Amino acid sequence: METQKEMINEYETCEDVLTKLGWKNIKLCYIILSMAFIWSLIAMPVMASSFIVGGIKCPSSNNNTECAEINERFYSINKEFNISSDSLKGDWFLTIFFIGNMLVGTFLSYLADM
C-alpha cells in the first residue's frame, strides 16, 4: 500500500491530476456544470447590488444627457428613502439583507425538509 507521501508526490501539477481523471470523468463534469448553474442563479442579484445603494454613476467629465436620463429613472435605495449619498444607511440595508439571506436561508431549507 502506498504511503500518503508517495501519493502526494505522484501528482506534481494540476494537469497531472486532470490527466489522471480524464476530461470525460462524470463526477468532474457534474461538479463543473452544477457550480456553473449555481453561479448563474446568484450572479445577477450579487452584481446588481453595486447599483442598488447609490444608483448609476455618470461621468462628470462630459454632459452626457443619456446617462442623466437613465439615472433619473433608476430608483436606488438612497433615492427611494431620501437618504443622503454620504450616509451609510443604504449600505447597512444591503449588509443586513445578505447576512439575513446567509443565516435565515439555511434554516428555511431545514424547515422545508421537516
HUUR-V532499 format. One record per helix or strand of 2 or more residues. SS is the DSSP state (H for helix, E for strand). FROM is the first residue (numbers start at 1). LEN is the number of residues. If there is no record, write none. Layout:
# HUUR-V532499
ss=SS from=FROM len=LEN
ss=SS from=FROM len=LEN
This chain:
# HUUR-V532499
ss=H from=4 len=7
ss=H from=14 len=8
ss=H from=26 len=27
ss=H from=65 len=9
ss=H from=77 len=4
ss=H from=89 len=24
